[in-house]
Amino acid sequence: MRFHALQSIAFNVVIFAFFLIFVPVSIVLGEIIYSANKVLGLIIGAPITILGWVLQLGTLFFWILLMIKAYNEEHYKLPIIGDKVEKYVNR
C-alpha cells in the first residue's frame, strides 16, 4: 500500500510541476504571437489549448487507473516514477 501511495504522490508532483511550467509558457507565448499577428496567434493558440486539455484528460485517466489498480491490490508500476518509488520503498 505504501508503494501505491508514494507513486501517486510522486505522479501528482511531476504533473503539477509540468503544468506549473506549461501553462505560463503557453499563455505568454500565445500572447506574444497573438499581439504580433492575430490570425497566427489563433492558429498556434488553438492546438496548444487542445494539447493542454488532452494532457489534463490523460492525467485524470492515469490517476483513476492508479486508484483502481491500488484498490484491486495489483502492483502497477509507472515507467519512470514507479522505478524511483520502488527503490525508495525497498531501501
Buried (B, 14 or more C-beta within 10 A) or exposed (E): EEBBEBBBEBBBEBBEEEBEEBEEEBEEBBEEBBEEEEEEBEEBBEEBEEEBEEBEEEBEEBBEEBEEBBEEEEEBBBEEBBEEBBEEEEE
